[in-house]
């Protein structure tokens, strides 16, 4: 995964990344991984009840919402929370990623 791919993973605001993918995004972008924000579920019903989404497979899993991860990366880079000025998850994620891109170009 390169920097562009890592940022693309953060941009929609609605996806849940596997824990492995979220760790890779953090590594590529040069920030720590937020261990305390990892979601863990026992199956589809548990994921829906606890986090409001249904994973593809009905088995235990762990991951992180890409919107939450975009906020973590923005804060870790000293940008605060650029997306907080917006209402929708997609708008928030895109604002975070745009600020992150600008910071990484500097």
Secondary structure, 3 states (H helix, E strand, C coil): CCHHHHHHHHCCCCCEEEHHHHHHHHHHHCCCCCHHHCEEECCHHHHHHHHCCCCCCCCCEEEEEHHHHHHHHHHHCCCCCHHHHCCCHHHHHHHHHHHHHHHHHC
